[in-house]
Amino acid sequence: MIICEIGLNHMGKTKYANEYIDKIIKSNTDGILFHIREKSFYEKNPKLLLSDKFYSNAIKKIKKNNLKFGITIADIDKIEFCEKIGVDFYKIFSRDILKKELIKKVISTKKKIFVSTGISNIKEIKKFEKI
């Protein structure tokens, strides 16, 4: 499966996010991934926040074009919203690999989960396996 990770490269601008989506739809890929960070991140960087309305519209467009829609999630309170709009899969940031409450909430969705291990050490990865 090939996933294009937009992350926060949209810089909080729906125009850029939609341009990325349009270009990715035309490519040979299986899905698109956005990041939803924790509340404190957006308090410090409010211009990077995309609205719930954006995500609701984006997922419709993406699924209409037979692509999967995923979220790298750091805000446990946004999981319910993601489920409501029909997110296909989740990714966990490597820095969140030991946040048990977040991990368990994502697991409870029964969706595919990808886990970044980029800054994690072996000990942390083994602890994650036990969650």
mmCIF file of the C-alpha atoms, coordinates in Angstrom:
data_MODEL
# 
_entry.id   MODEL 
# 
loop_
_atom_site.group_PDB 
_atom_site.id 
_atom_site.type_symbol 
_atom_site.label_atom_id 
_atom_site.label_alt_id 
_atom_site.label_comp_id 
_atom_site.label_asym_id 
_atom_site.label_entity_id 
_atom_site.label_seq_id 
_atom_site.pdbx_PDB_ins_code 
_atom_site.Cartn_x 
_atom_site.Cartn_y 
_atom_site.Cartn_z 
_atom_site.occupancy 
_atom_site.B_iso_or_equiv 
_atom_site.pdbx_formal_charge 
_atom_site.auth_seq_id 
_atom_site.auth_comp_id 
_atom_site.auth_asym_id 
_atom_site.auth_atom_id 
_atom_site.pdbx_PDB_model_num 
ATOM 1   C CA . MET A 1 1   ? 0.000   0.000  0.000  1.00 0.00 ? 1   MET A CA 1 
ATOM 2   C CA . ILE A 1 2   ? 1.346   3.452  -0.927 1.00 0.00 ? 2   ILE A CA 1 
ATOM 3   C CA . ILE A 1 3   ? 0.209   6.299  1.317  1.00 0.00 ? 3   ILE A CA 1 
ATOM 4   C CA . CYS A 1 4   ? 0.958   9.967  0.620  1.00 0.00 ? 4   CYS A CA 1 
ATOM 5   C CA . GLU A 1 5   ? 1.532   11.711 3.923  1.00 0.00 ? 5   GLU A CA 1 
ATOM 6   C CA . ILE A 1 6   ? 0.518   15.357 3.703  1.00 0.00 ? 6   ILE A CA 1 
ATOM 7   C CA . GLY A 1 7   ? 1.010   15.796 7.423  1.00 0.00 ? 7   GLY A CA 1 
ATOM 8   C CA . LEU A 1 8   ? 1.087   19.524 8.179  1.00 0.00 ? 8   LEU A CA 1 
ATOM 9   C CA . ASN A 1 9   ? 2.637   20.546 4.846  1.00 0.00 ? 9   ASN A CA 1 
ATOM 10  C CA . HIS A 1 10  ? -0.607  22.393 4.057  1.00 0.00 ? 10  HIS A CA 1 
ATOM 11  C CA . MET A 1 11  ? 0.544   25.024 6.599  1.00 0.00 ? 11  MET A CA 1 
ATOM 12  C CA . GLY A 1 12  ? -3.056  25.360 7.804  1.00 0.00 ? 12  GLY A CA 1 
ATOM 13  C CA . LYS A 1 13  ? -4.288  26.574 4.425  1.00 0.00 ? 13  LYS A CA 1 
ATOM 14  C CA . THR A 1 14  ? -7.207  24.678 2.908  1.00 0.00 ? 14  THR A CA 1 
ATOM 15  C CA . LYS A 1 15  ? -6.124  25.882 -0.532 1.00 0.00 ? 15  LYS A CA 1 
ATOM 16  C CA . TYR A 1 16  ? -2.801  24.044 -0.200 1.00 0.00 ? 16  TYR A CA 1 
ATOM 17  C CA . ALA A 1 17  ? -4.396  20.984 1.386  1.00 0.00 ? 17  ALA A CA 1 
ATOM 18  C CA . ASN A 1 18  ? -6.883  20.720 -1.481 1.00 0.00 ? 18  ASN A CA 1 
ATOM 19  C CA . GLU A 1 19  ? -4.120  21.173 -4.056 1.00 0.00 ? 19  GLU A CA 1 
ATOM 20  C CA . TYR A 1 20  ? -2.223  18.278 -2.461 1.00 0.00 ? 20  TYR A CA 1 
ATOM 21  C CA . ILE A 1 21  ? -5.361  16.133 -2.471 1.00 0.00 ? 21  ILE A CA 1 
ATOM 22  C CA . ASP A 1 22  ? -6.093  16.908 -6.135 1.00 0.00 ? 22  ASP A CA 1 
ATOM 23  C CA . LYS A 1 23  ? -2.551  16.022 -7.199 1.00 0.00 ? 23  LYS A CA 1 
ATOM 24  C CA . ILE A 1 24  ? -2.446  12.856 -5.109 1.00 0.00 ? 24  ILE A CA 1 
ATOM 25  C CA . ILE A 1 25  ? -5.790  11.682 -6.500 1.00 0.00 ? 25  ILE A CA 1 
ATOM 26  C CA . LYS A 1 26  ? -4.220  11.800 -9.980 1.00 0.00 ? 26  LYS A CA 1 
ATOM 27  C CA . SER A 1 27  ? -1.223  9.735  -8.860 1.00 0.00 ? 27  SER A CA 1 
ATOM 28  C CA . ASN A 1 28  ? -0.833  5.999  -8.440 1.00 0.00 ? 28  ASN A CA 1 
ATOM 29  C CA . THR A 1 29  ? -1.397  5.834  -4.686 1.00 0.00 ? 29  THR A CA 1 
ATOM 30  C CA . ASP A 1 30  ? -3.704  4.082  -2.259 1.00 0.00 ? 30  ASP A CA 1 
ATOM 31  C CA . GLY A 1 31  ? -4.349  6.715  0.376  1.00 0.00 ? 31  GLY A CA 1 
ATOM 32  C CA . ILE A 1 32  ? -3.754  10.088 1.956  1.00 0.00 ? 32  ILE A CA 1 
ATOM 33  C CA . LEU A 1 33  ? -2.637  10.819 5.511  1.00 0.00 ? 33  LEU A CA 1 
ATOM 34  C CA . PHE A 1 34  ? -3.053  14.062 7.460  1.00 0.00 ? 34  PHE A CA 1 
ATOM 35  C CA . HIS A 1 35  ? -1.787  14.908 10.960 1.00 0.00 ? 35  HIS A CA 1 
ATOM 36  C CA . ILE A 1 36  ? -3.997  16.012 13.830 1.00 0.00 ? 36  ILE A CA 1 
ATOM 37  C CA . ARG A 1 37  ? -1.737  17.148 16.643 1.00 0.00 ? 37  ARG A CA 1 
ATOM 38  C CA . GLU A 1 38  ? -2.477  17.656 20.332 1.00 0.00 ? 38  GLU A CA 1 
ATOM 39  C CA . LYS A 1 39  ? -4.372  20.763 21.472 1.00 0.00 ? 39  LYS A CA 1 
ATOM 40  C CA . SER A 1 40  ? -1.288  22.401 23.000 1.00 0.00 ? 40  SER A CA 1 
ATOM 41  C CA . PHE A 1 41  ? 0.445   22.296 19.602 1.00 0.00 ? 41  PHE A CA 1 
ATOM 42  C CA . TYR A 1 42  ? -2.370  24.288 17.991 1.00 0.00 ? 42  TYR A CA 1 
ATOM 43  C CA . GLU A 1 43  ? -2.448  26.733 20.905 1.00 0.00 ? 43  GLU A CA 1 
ATOM 44  C CA . LYS A 1 44  ? 1.149   27.593 19.992 1.00 0.00 ? 44  LYS A CA 1 
ATOM 45  C CA . ASN A 1 45  ? 0.607   27.257 16.209 1.00 0.00 ? 45  ASN A CA 1 
ATOM 46  C CA . PRO A 1 46  ? -3.036  28.202 15.535 1.00 0.00 ? 46  PRO A CA 1 
ATOM 47  C CA . LYS A 1 47  ? -2.402  28.939 11.865 1.00 0.00 ? 47  LYS A CA 1 
ATOM 48  C CA . LEU A 1 48  ? -1.651  25.238 11.222 1.00 0.00 ? 48  LEU A CA 1 
ATOM 49  C CA . LEU A 1 49  ? -5.114  24.062 12.291 1.00 0.00 ? 49  LEU A CA 1 
ATOM 50  C CA . LEU A 1 50  ? -7.521  22.803 9.632  1.00 0.00 ? 50  LEU A CA 1 
ATOM 51  C CA . SER A 1 51  ? -11.212 22.839 10.517 1.00 0.00 ? 51  SER A CA 1 
ATOM 52  C CA . ASP A 1 52  ? -13.432 19.834 11.110 1.00 0.00 ? 52  ASP A CA 1 
ATOM 53  C CA . LYS A 1 53  ? -15.430 20.990 8.094  1.00 0.00 ? 53  LYS A CA 1 
ATOM 54  C CA . PHE A 1 54  ? -12.306 20.711 5.946  1.00 0.00 ? 54  PHE A CA 1 
ATOM 55  C CA . TYR A 1 55  ? -11.706 17.111 7.047  1.00 0.00 ? 55  TYR A CA 1 
ATOM 56  C CA . SER A 1 56  ? -15.375 16.207 6.502  1.00 0.00 ? 56  SER A CA 1 
ATOM 57  C CA . ASN A 1 57  ? -15.237 17.520 2.939  1.00 0.00 ? 57  ASN A CA 1 
ATOM 58  C CA . ALA A 1 58  ? -11.766 16.118 2.231  1.00 0.00 ? 58  ALA A CA 1 
ATOM 59  C CA . ILE A 1 59  ? -12.687 12.575 3.216  1.00 0.00 ? 59  ILE A CA 1 
ATOM 60  C CA . LYS A 1 60  ? -15.724 12.639 0.910  1.00 0.00 ? 60  LYS A CA 1 
ATOM 61  C CA . LYS A 1 61  ? -13.567 13.754 -2.010 1.00 0.00 ? 61  LYS A CA 1 
ATOM 62  C CA . ILE A 1 62  ? -10.834 11.226 -1.238 1.00 0.00 ? 62  ILE A CA 1 
ATOM 63  C CA . LYS A 1 63  ? -13.211 8.284  -0.838 1.00 0.00 ? 63  LYS A CA 1 
ATOM 64  C CA . LYS A 1 64  ? -15.147 9.304  -3.964 1.00 0.00 ? 64  LYS A CA 1 
ATOM 65  C CA . ASN A 1 65  ? -11.865 8.716  -5.789 1.00 0.00 ? 65  ASN A CA 1 
ATOM 66  C CA . ASN A 1 66  ? -11.415 5.283  -4.182 1.00 0.00 ? 66  ASN A CA 1 
ATOM 67  C CA . LEU A 1 67  ? -8.532  6.248  -1.917 1.00 0.00 ? 67  LEU A CA 1 
ATOM 68  C CA . LYS A 1 68  ? -8.149  5.540  1.791  1.00 0.00 ? 68  LYS A CA 1 
ATOM 69  C CA . PHE A 1 69  ? -8.079  8.390  4.293  1.00 0.00 ? 69  PHE A CA 1 
ATOM 70  C CA . GLY A 1 70  ? -5.877  8.240  7.385  1.00 0.00 ? 70  GLY A CA 1 
ATOM 71  C CA . ILE A 1 71  ? -4.960  10.427 10.311 1.00 0.00 ? 71  ILE A CA 1 
ATOM 72  C CA . THR A 1 72  ? -1.785  10.507 12.355 1.00 0.00 ? 72  THR A CA 1 
ATOM 73  C CA . ILE A 1 73  ? -3.498  11.267 15.638 1.00 0.00 ? 73  ILE A CA 1 
ATOM 74  C CA . ALA A 1 74  ? -2.140  12.887 18.793 1.00 0.00 ? 74  ALA A CA 1 
ATOM 75  C CA . ASP A 1 75  ? -5.375  14.363 20.174 1.00 0.00 ? 75  ASP A CA 1 
ATOM 76  C CA . ILE A 1 76  ? -7.385  11.651 21.915 1.00 0.00 ? 76  ILE A CA 1 
ATOM 77  C CA . ASP A 1 77  ? -10.454 13.916 21.893 1.00 0.00 ? 77  ASP A CA 1 
ATOM 78  C CA . LYS A 1 78  ? -10.447 14.011 18.073 1.00 0.00 ? 78  LYS A CA 1 
ATOM 79  C CA . ILE A 1 79  ? -10.737 10.228 17.645 1.00 0.00 ? 79  ILE A CA 1 
ATOM 80  C CA . GLU A 1 80  ? -14.524 10.334 18.018 1.00 0.00 ? 80  GLU A CA 1 
ATOM 81  C CA . PHE A 1 81  ? -14.716 12.961 15.262 1.00 0.00 ? 81  PHE A CA 1 
ATOM 82  C CA . CYS A 1 82  ? -12.426 10.873 13.042 1.00 0.00 ? 82  CYS A CA 1 
ATOM 83  C CA . GLU A 1 83  ? -14.678 7.865  13.535 1.00 0.00 ? 83  GLU A CA 1 
ATOM 84  C CA . LYS A 1 84  ? -17.766 9.943  12.741 1.00 0.00 ? 84  LYS A CA 1 
ATOM 85  C CA . ILE A 1 85  ? -16.371 11.045 9.373  1.00 0.00 ? 85  ILE A CA 1 
ATOM 86  C CA . GLY A 1 86  ? -15.147 7.546  8.491  1.00 0.00 ? 86  GLY A CA 1 
ATOM 87  C CA . VAL A 1 87  ? -11.360 7.534  8.787  1.00 0.00 ? 87  VAL A CA 1 
ATOM 88  C CA . ASP A 1 88  ? -9.973  4.287  7.318  1.00 0.00 ? 88  ASP A CA 1 
ATOM 89  C CA . PHE A 1 89  ? -6.766  3.987  9.339  1.00 0.00 ? 89  PHE A CA 1 
ATOM 90  C CA . TYR A 1 90  ? -4.661  5.689  11.971 1.00 0.00 ? 90  TYR A CA 1 
ATOM 91  C CA . LYS A 1 91  ? -0.979  6.296  12.518 1.00 0.00 ? 91  LYS A CA 1 
ATOM 92  C CA . ILE A 1 92  ? 0.707   6.942  15.858 1.00 0.00 ? 92  ILE A CA 1 
ATOM 93  C CA . PHE A 1 93  ? 3.562   9.447  16.098 1.00 0.00 ? 93  PHE A CA 1 
ATOM 94  C CA . SER A 1 94  ? 6.777   7.866  17.384 1.00 0.00 ? 94  SER A CA 1 
ATOM 95  C CA . ARG A 1 95  ? 6.833   10.324 20.283 1.00 0.00 ? 95  ARG A CA 1 
ATOM 96  C CA . ASP A 1 96  ? 3.381   9.030  21.338 1.00 0.00 ? 96  ASP A CA 1 
ATOM 97  C CA . ILE A 1 97  ? 4.266   5.339  21.233 1.00 0.00 ? 97  ILE A CA 1 
ATOM 98  C CA . LEU A 1 98  ? 3.917   4.968  25.026 1.00 0.00 ? 98  LEU A CA 1 
ATOM 99  C CA . LYS A 1 99  ? 0.759   7.056  25.528 1.00 0.00 ? 99  LYS A CA 1 
ATOM 100 C CA . LYS A 1 100 ? -1.386  4.148  26.700 1.00 0.00 ? 100 LYS A CA 1 
ATOM 101 C CA . GLU A 1 101 ? -4.705  5.999  26.813 1.00 0.00 ? 101 GLU A CA 1 
ATOM 102 C CA . LEU A 1 102 ? -4.276  7.256  23.243 1.00 0.00 ? 102 LEU A CA 1 
ATOM 103 C CA . ILE A 1 103 ? -3.115  3.862  21.953 1.00 0.00 ? 103 ILE A CA 1 
ATOM 104 C CA . LYS A 1 104 ? -5.982  1.995  23.623 1.00 0.00 ? 104 LYS A CA 1 
ATOM 105 C CA . LYS A 1 105 ? -8.536  4.465  22.242 1.00 0.00 ? 105 LYS A CA 1 
ATOM 106 C CA . VAL A 1 106 ? -7.155  4.032  18.723 1.00 0.00 ? 106 VAL A CA 1 
ATOM 107 C CA . ILE A 1 107 ? -7.114  0.229  19.124 1.00 0.00 ? 107 ILE A CA 1 
ATOM 108 C CA . SER A 1 108 ? -10.773 0.355  20.213 1.00 0.00 ? 108 SER A CA 1 
ATOM 109 C CA . THR A 1 109 ? -11.732 1.731  16.781 1.00 0.00 ? 109 THR A CA 1 
ATOM 110 C CA . LYS A 1 110 ? -10.765 -1.644 15.230 1.00 0.00 ? 110 LYS A CA 1 
ATOM 111 C CA . LYS A 1 111 ? -9.142  0.228  12.322 1.00 0.00 ? 111 LYS A CA 1 
ATOM 112 C CA . LYS A 1 112 ? -5.710  -0.475 10.857 1.00 0.00 ? 112 LYS A CA 1 
ATOM 113 C CA . ILE A 1 113 ? -2.977  1.215  12.851 1.00 0.00 ? 113 ILE A CA 1 
ATOM 114 C CA . PHE A 1 114 ? 0.469   2.186  11.644 1.00 0.00 ? 114 PHE A CA 1 
ATOM 115 C CA . VAL A 1 115 ? 3.072   3.119  14.231 1.00 0.00 ? 115 VAL A CA 1 
ATOM 116 C CA . SER A 1 116 ? 6.026   5.362  13.588 1.00 0.00 ? 116 SER A CA 1 
ATOM 117 C CA . THR A 1 117 ? 9.102   4.188  15.463 1.00 0.00 ? 117 THR A CA 1 
ATOM 118 C CA . GLY A 1 118 ? 11.451  6.886  14.148 1.00 0.00 ? 118 GLY A CA 1 
ATOM 119 C CA . ILE A 1 119 ? 12.663  8.271  17.473 1.00 0.00 ? 119 ILE A CA 1 
ATOM 120 C CA . SER A 1 120 ? 11.784  5.233  19.589 1.00 0.00 ? 120 SER A CA 1 
ATOM 121 C CA . ASN A 1 121 ? 14.321  2.856  21.052 1.00 0.00 ? 121 ASN A CA 1 
ATOM 122 C CA . ILE A 1 122 ? 13.973  -0.940 21.295 1.00 0.00 ? 122 ILE A CA 1 
ATOM 123 C CA . LYS A 1 123 ? 12.832  -0.755 24.934 1.00 0.00 ? 123 LYS A CA 1 
ATOM 124 C CA . GLU A 1 124 ? 9.983   1.627  24.008 1.00 0.00 ? 124 GLU A CA 1 
ATOM 125 C CA . ILE A 1 125 ? 8.928   -0.531 21.066 1.00 0.00 ? 125 ILE A CA 1 
ATOM 126 C CA . LYS A 1 126 ? 8.807   -3.621 23.294 1.00 0.00 ? 126 LYS A CA 1 
ATOM 127 C CA . LYS A 1 127 ? 6.681   -1.705 25.841 1.00 0.00 ? 127 LYS A CA 1 
ATOM 128 C CA . PHE A 1 128 ? 4.354   -0.653 23.022 1.00 0.00 ? 128 PHE A CA 1 
ATOM 129 C CA . GLU A 1 129 ? 3.898   -4.282 21.985 1.00 0.00 ? 129 GLU A CA 1 
ATOM 130 C CA . LYS A 1 130 ? 2.494   -5.011 25.453 1.00 0.00 ? 130 LYS A CA 1 
ATOM 131 C CA . ILE A 1 131 ? -0.179  -2.283 25.334 1.00 0.00 ? 131 ILE A CA 1 
# 
